[in-house]
Structures are given as structure tokens and as C-alpha cells.
Amino acid sequence: FNQLDEKIRLKRFVQLIHLKEPTLCSGSRRHHGTLMAEEAKKLAAYAAVDTHIQNNQVVGVGSGSTIVYAVDRLGKTKICFLSIVLIQARQLILQHGLTLSDLERHPELDVAIDGADEVDAALTLIKGGGGCLTQEKIVAGCAKHFIVIADYRKDSKALGQQWKKGVPVEVIPMAYVPVSRAIARRFGGEAVLRMAVSKAGPVVTDNSNFILDWKFEHAQKWKEVNTAIKMIPGVVETGLFVGMAERVYFGMEDGSVKTRDPPIN
Ligand SMILES: O=C(CO)[C@H](O)[C@H](O)COP(=O)(O)O
């Protein structure tokens, strides 16, 4: 990793020069005076990568549209970089010339970086809107630092205020009905099997499982609920990330970046 040939070094150098473009939005990307979500994602991703990731670190990368900007930034600015990825982000990593690895070779990560569907005031996250939550939680759990990137639409005081689709729960296919009933009975609301948009049948995860989207009715004690749902036979993982994120970067509508750290208890 440490011996990139001169040609690659030069290429990287040229890319770094090009990166001197302003990271804040240009006027054309504003819509009625506010930053559009795509540009806000980019702001958050670039700020997080620049702050938390150094060359030669082992970095876990999640999935989703926001993480694309983080990988882009990594590919342009970090040399001799090693990434641990989920199945979904594999192509992305390779396209950007980053080195691919896995948890067998690198079970301990310096940093994991990922998007979220919603972030509350305590840094509890809902993740899995894109169907990838178990692998993301494993990767985040292996990292010394778990950093989240999001646009302003994900910023929430309490879960459910912004993300209306519920908490994703990955389940073993044969168990989706009993798990759905158990969740509704114990915690209220409704846990609905996620159906594929472009084909008939349910969404199938990278681990060949199904996803239930639990539309909860009211705020809950998320740590306890997460533990209790995981105890239901057939549940693989939940999209509730409690006490995992060390910092969240929000790209804001006004072109600034807001950070949030966990509350001190
Ligand atoms: O958990 C995820 C995938 O399952 C994503 O991190 C989450 O859905 C955020 O995605 P995006 O960056 O596209 O808003």
C-alpha cells in the first residue's frame, strides 16, 4: 500500500489540485435560496471524511446515496487506503480505486462511515431504508469510531418525526408472519413485509432474508425495544442503531455543516 508508483502519485496530486473547488454549494445548485439535498449530502460527506479519515486507515463504508459522496472524497484525497465494505458498496469501492478488504482480514476498523434514514437528538439512528442494515451494523460495531453523514432532512428531535416508513427489521423468511405479529402485539403499531418495487414479491436482503418495516405509533425506549425485538425468534437484526454513532454530520440547507455528538449522561 505504501508504494504507489510515481504515475499514480501524480494523478492523485492532480486530483487534489482539482479539489480546490469550493465545497460549498454554487448558486445554481440552490433551489429558492436553500441547498438541495444532494448538495447537502456532499457537504456532510466531505466534512466527515476530511475530519475523521487519514491515509492508510482501515475504513468501513456503508451503503446508500450519501455514502457515494464519501467514497468519492476518499478516492480523490486518500492514498493507500483500505476499505471494508458491505456487499452493496463493493462496486463503488472498486470504481473509486480503493482497496477492498473484509472483516476476516481486518476485523478491527479505524473508522466506519455511513448514512442514516433518521437521527434523533440522542444520536439514535434508524437505518435500513435501502435494505442493508445487518451488514451495516456489523461493520459499525467493528469500528473504533462510527461516523454518520446525512442531509438536513434526516435531522430529527424524536424518531418517527422525519422518517415515516418505520424501523426496518431483518427477519428469516419463514418467520416473517410470527415476528410481525409479535412486534405488533408487544410494541403496538404494525410491522409490514417490505415488497420489491420493480419485481413481484418481497425485498430480499444481501443475507437472503426479508425485511419488516415496523410502523410504530409512539416514542419508545429505543435501547430496550431494540434488545427485545432481537430476542424474538427469527429476527436477525433491527435498523435501530442505539449508542453507536460517535458523531453525525448534517449538510444543512444554508450550506453549512452541523455536527451532533451524543449527549453526556
Ligand atoms: O441504511 C441505509 C441503507 O439501508 C442507508 O444508510 C440509509 O438508507 C441512508 O440512505 P441515503 O444516504 O440514500 O439517504
The ligand as a MOL file (V3000), in Angstrom:
LIG
                    3D

  0  0  0     0  0            999 V3000
M  V30 BEGIN CTAB
M  V30 COUNTS 14 13 0 0 0
M  V30 BEGIN ATOM
M  V30 1 O -29.2790 2.3370 5.9090 0
M  V30 2 C -29.0870 2.5660 4.7510 0
M  V30 3 C -29.2510 1.5590 3.6860 0
M  V30 4 O -30.0280 0.5020 4.0960 0
M  V30 5 C -28.6580 3.9320 4.3380 0
M  V30 6 O -27.5350 4.3050 5.0470 0
M  V30 7 C -29.8010 4.8730 4.6120 0
M  V30 8 O -30.9600 4.3770 3.9830 0
M  V30 9 C -29.4960 6.2680 4.1000 0
M  V30 10 O -29.5220 6.2720 2.7120 0
M  V30 11 P -29.3130 7.5880 1.8840 0
M  V30 12 O -27.9030 8.0270 2.1090 0
M  V30 13 O -29.5670 7.1770 0.4550 0
M  V30 14 O -30.3260 8.6020 2.3550 0
M  V30 END ATOM
M  V30 BEGIN BOND
M  V30 1 2 1 2
M  V30 2 1 2 3
M  V30 3 1 2 5
M  V30 4 1 3 4
M  V30 5 1 5 6
M  V30 6 1 5 7
M  V30 7 1 7 8
M  V30 8 1 7 9
M  V30 9 1 9 10
M  V30 10 1 10 11
M  V30 11 2 11 12
M  V30 12 1 11 13
M  V30 13 1 11 14
M  V30 END BOND
M  V30 END CTAB
M  END
